[in-house]
Amino acid sequence: MNFQGFLLYNCGLMKLRIRQKAHSFKQYYSASNPKQQIDAPEIVYMADGRISPGGLGDRLHGIVSLYLYCKKKGYKFKANFCHPFRLKDYLLPNRVDWDIDPEKLSYNSGQTKVIPLFCTYKKYGMTVEDEAKYQRTFLDSFIKKDKKQYHIYTNAHFAYTSEVYSKAFHELFMPAEPLEEAITQNKEKIGGEYIAIVLRFQSLLGDFKEANFPTLPVGQQEKLMEKVYGKIQELYSERHKGQKVLITSDSRKFLDYVSPLDYVYTIPGRVVHLTYTPDHDYTLHLKSFVDLMMLADAQKIYLLVTGDMFHSGFAQSASFINDKPYEEIIF
């Protein structure tokens, strides 16, 4: 199937999914709900717990993508990121006022449309560029110049280069004071420039249960940790001797395992994933943002993957924020 055929097929498929999703959302959207004053199309990024847009990196990609789309089209852009926490508690609006008053959200089915728009390009053997082109075309066909709100759940990757992403990110966001203070404290502890290594084990090491991902037997857990530990030492000795190394991971077990290395720094705190941590606890989620912004300031970021470890997009998302070098090492 050529790209044009793929585009037509998937636009039809997406519209079918939207009709199905609208049916499941009937309990939230009704013609009897109050209407809002809407003078022109309003595009609202949604992360309210009703559909999961993925982890923090995915959600930020979705927000940046919708912002860029609205900026190009001249549409009003807002974000309703309120689950499992309020985004503005960690990242404040910078040069763009994206935060929406909950009272301004319309749940009237006559003036609001729900659109799920998620990344599937790897499943279909596409490139991220092709999918972005298809998704923008899809939005063009769906969003009209009317007096409606469009509630969009997405992790779309329209900003698929670090230069474009970085500019948009800083137009949208600046750290809230508690996050800025935490970043400063951790940088002071590192004491200078650093490179970063990101590891995503999911449930492999038994730290927590994530969806249906497997947990390795204890013996295999030890072998996996030893293998990754060895690769970190090799990377340090061959490329970054004498530099500090920030290591972030979803496994506190592995962070504790590797922290005795004198050149390694790990950020204190419990590790969580947004999709599997519904608790609205400020301190609990603060670490995810500290990890992200600390990675963003590294001189270079590596993603290490071996065996059944997850090929996470979090590290690359962090590298995009300040347009930093990024490399994946599969071993």
C-alpha positions in Angstrom: 0.0 0.0 0.0 1.4 3.4 -1.0 1.4 6.4 1.3 -1.7 7.9 -0.3 -3.6 4.6 0.1 -2.4 4.3 3.7 -3.5 7.8 4.4 -7.1 7.3 3.0 -7.4 3.9 4.8 -6.3 5.2 8.1 -8.3 8.4 8.0 -11.4 6.2 7.6 -10.2 3.9 10.4 -9.5 6.8 12.7 -12.9 8.3 12.1 -14.5 4.9 12.9 -12.5 4.8 16.2 -13.6 8.3 17.0 -17.2 7.3 16.6 -16.6 4.3 18.8 -14.9 6.4 21.4 -17.6 9.0 21.3 -20.1 6.2 22.1 -18.1 5.2 25.2 -17.9 8.8 26.3 -21.6 9.3 26.3 -21.6 9.3 30.1 -19.4 12.4 30.0 -20.7 14.3 27.0 -24.4 15.0 26.7 -26.7 17.4 24.8 -28.2 18.4 28.1 -24.8 19.6 29.6 -24.3 23.3 29.8 -22.8 25.0 26.7 -19.8 27.4 26.8 -19.2 30.6 24.9 -17.0 29.4 22.0 -16.3 32.0 19.3 -13.8 30.0 17.2 -12.4 26.5 17.1 -10.6 25.6 20.4 -8.2 22.7 20.5 -7.7 21.2 24.0 -5.1 18.6 24.8 -6.6 16.2 27.2 -5.0 14.1 30.0 -7.9 13.7 32.4 -7.6 9.9 33.1 -10.3 8.8 30.7 -7.8 7.7 28.0 -4.1 7.2 28.8 -1.8 9.2 26.4 1.2 7.2 27.8 4.0 8.2 30.1 5.4 11.7 30.7 7.5 11.8 27.6 4.6 10.7 25.4 2.3 13.3 27.0 4.7 16.1 26.4 5.1 15.1 22.8 1.3 15.2 22.4 1.1 18.7 23.9 4.0 20.0 21.8 2.5 18.5 18.6 -1.0 20.0 19.1 0.5 23.3 20.0 2.5 23.4 16.8 -0.5 22.3 14.8 -2.6 25.1 16.3 0.2 27.7 15.9 0.3 26.9 12.2 -3.4 26.9 11.7 -4.2 29.9 13.9 -6.4 27.9 16.3 -6.7 28.6 20.0 -4.7 26.0 22.0 -5.2 24.9 25.5 -4.2 21.9 27.7 -6.2 20.1 30.3 -3.6 18.0 32.0 -5.2 17.2 35.3 -4.6 13.4 35.9 -2.9 12.0 37.9 -1.7 15.5 38.7 -1.9 19.0 37.4 0.9 19.7 34.9 1.1 23.4 35.9 2.2 22.3 39.4 5.5 21.2 37.8 5.7 23.1 34.4 4.2 26.6 34.2 3.0 28.3 31.1 5.9 30.3 29.7 5.3 32.4 26.6 2.0 30.7 25.7 -1.0 30.6 28.1 -2.0 27.0 27.5 -3.7 26.3 30.9 -7.5 26.1 30.7 -9.9 26.9 33.5 -11.9 23.7 34.1 -15.1 25.8 34.1 -14.4 26.7 30.5 -14.4 23.1 29.3 -17.5 22.1 27.4 -19.0 18.6 27.9 -22.0 19.4 25.7 -22.1 16.9 22.9 -23.4 19.4 20.4 -20.4 21.7 20.7 -17.6 19.3 21.6 -15.8 16.5 19.7 -13.5 13.9 21.2 -10.5 12.8 19.0 -8.0 10.1 20.0 -4.8 10.4 18.0 -2.0 8.0 18.9 1.4 7.0 17.5 1.2 3.6 15.6 3.8 4.2 12.9 6.1 1.4 14.1 3.3 -1.1 14.0 2.7 -0.3 10.3 6.3 0.0 9.3 6.0 3.8 8.7 8.4 6.5 9.6 7.5 9.1 12.2 7.6 11.7 9.5 5.0 9.9 7.4 2.8 9.4 10.4 3.0 13.1 11.3 2.0 14.0 7.7 -0.9 11.6 7.8 -2.1 12.8 11.3 -1.9 16.5 10.3 -4.0 15.7 7.2 -6.5 13.8 9.3 -6.9 16.7 11.7 -7.4 19.0 8.8 -10.2 16.8 7.6 -11.9 16.6 11.0 -11.5 20.1 12.5 -13.7 22.7 11.0 -13.8 26.5 11.4 -16.7 26.3 13.7 -17.6 27.3 17.2 -16.6 24.0 18.9 -14.1 22.5 21.3 -12.0 19.6 20.1 -10.8 17.4 23.0 -7.8 15.6 21.7 -6.1 12.7 23.5 -2.7 12.2 21.9 1.0 11.3 22.0 1.5 12.5 18.4 5.1 13.2 17.3 4.8 16.2 15.0 8.0 17.7 16.4 10.2 14.8 15.4 13.5 16.8 15.4 15.1 18.2 18.5 15.5 21.6 17.0 11.7 22.0 16.4 10.8 20.3 19.7 13.1 22.4 21.8 11.9 25.7 20.5 8.2 24.7 21.0 8.9 23.2 24.5 10.4 26.4 25.8 7.6 28.5 24.3 5.2 26.4 26.3 6.9 25.6 29.6 9.2 26.8 32.4 9.8 24.9 35.6 7.7 25.8 38.7 9.6 27.0 41.6 9.7 23.6 43.6 10.9 21.8 40.4 13.6 24.4 39.8 14.8 24.1 43.3 15.0 20.3 43.1 17.0 20.6 39.8 19.4 23.1 41.4 19.9 20.9 44.4 20.7 17.8 42.3 23.1 19.7 40.0 25.0 21.0 43.1 25.4 17.4 44.3 26.8 16.3 40.9 29.1 19.3 41.0 29.6 20.0 37.3 28.9 18.8 33.8 27.7 15.2 33.3 26.5 12.7 30.8 23.4 10.5 31.4 22.3 6.9 30.9 18.7 5.9 30.8 17.5 2.3 31.6 13.9 1.0 31.4 13.4 -2.4 33.0 9.6 -2.3 33.5 8.7 -5.3 35.7 11.8 -7.4 35.0 13.5 -6.7 38.3 10.4 -7.0 40.4 10.3 -3.5 41.7 6.6 -3.1 40.8 4.0 -4.7 38.6 3.5 -2.9 35.3 0.6 -4.2 33.2 1.3 -7.7 32.1 5.0 -7.4 31.7 7.0 -10.3 33.1 9.2 -10.4 36.2 12.4 -12.4 35.9 13.4 -15.2 38.4 15.9 -13.9 41.0 18.8 -15.6 39.3 18.1 -14.0 36.0 17.5 -10.6 37.6 21.1 -10.8 39.0 22.5 -11.8 35.6 20.7 -8.9 33.9 21.9 -6.4 36.4 25.4 -7.6 36.1 25.3 -7.3 32.3 24.0 -3.8 32.4 26.4 -2.8 35.1 29.3 -4.1 33.0 28.1 -2.1 29.9 27.9 1.1 32.0 31.5 0.5 33.2 32.6 -0.2 29.6 30.9 3.0 28.3 32.5 5.1 31.1 36.0 3.7 30.7 36.0 3.9 26.8 34.2 7.2 26.2 33.7 9.3 29.4 36.6 8.6 31.8 36.7 11.3 34.5 33.1 12.5 33.9 30.2 12.2 36.2 27.4 9.9 35.0 23.7 10.5 35.9 21.8 7.3 35.7 18.0 7.3 35.7 15.8 4.2 35.6 12.4 2.9 36.5 14.1 0.4 38.8 15.1 1.6 42.2 16.6 -1.8 42.7 19.1 -1.3 39.9 19.8 2.3 40.9 20.8 1.1 44.3 22.9 -1.6 42.7 24.9 0.8 40.6 25.1 3.8 42.9 28.3 2.6 44.7 30.3 3.5 41.6 32.1 6.7 42.5 31.4 8.4 39.1 27.7 7.6 39.2 24.9 9.9 40.5 21.3 8.8 41.0 18.4 11.0 41.9 16.8 10.1 45.2 13.2 9.1 45.5 10.7 6.5 44.5 10.3 5.8 40.8 6.8 5.8 39.2 5.2 5.6 35.8 2.2 7.9 35.1 0.0 5.3 33.5 0.3 2.9 36.4 0.4 5.4 39.3 -3.0 7.1 39.7 -2.1 8.7 43.1 -2.3 12.4 43.0 0.8 12.9 45.2 2.9 15.9 44.5 6.2 14.6 45.8 5.7 11.2 44.3 5.5 12.6 40.7 8.1 15.4 41.3 10.9 12.9 40.7 9.7 12.1 37.2 10.1 15.8 36.3 13.4 16.1 38.0 14.6 13.1 36.0 13.4 14.6 32.8 14.9 18.0 33.3 18.2 16.7 34.7 18.5 14.5 31.6 17.7 17.5 29.4 20.8 19.3 30.7 23.2 16.4 30.3 26.1 16.8 27.8 24.9 13.6 26.1 22.2 11.1 26.8 22.4 7.3 26.2 19.6 4.8 26.2 20.8 1.2 27.0 18.7 -1.7 26.0 19.4 -5.5 26.3 17.2 -8.6 26.5 13.6 -7.8 27.4 14.3 -4.3 28.6 11.9 -1.7 27.2 13.0 0.5 24.3 11.7 3.7 26.0 11.2 7.0 24.2 11.8 8.9 27.5 15.5 9.5 26.9 15.1 10.8 23.4 12.2 13.1 24.6 14.6 14.5 27.3 17.3 15.1 24.7 14.9 17.1 22.5 14.2 19.6 25.3 17.6 21.3 25.0 18.7 19.8 21.7 21.3 17.5 23.2 23.2 14.6 21.6 21.4 11.2 22.0 22.5 7.7 21.3 21.0 4.2 21.7 23.1 1.3 22.6 21.5 -2.1 22.0 23.7 -5.0 23.4 
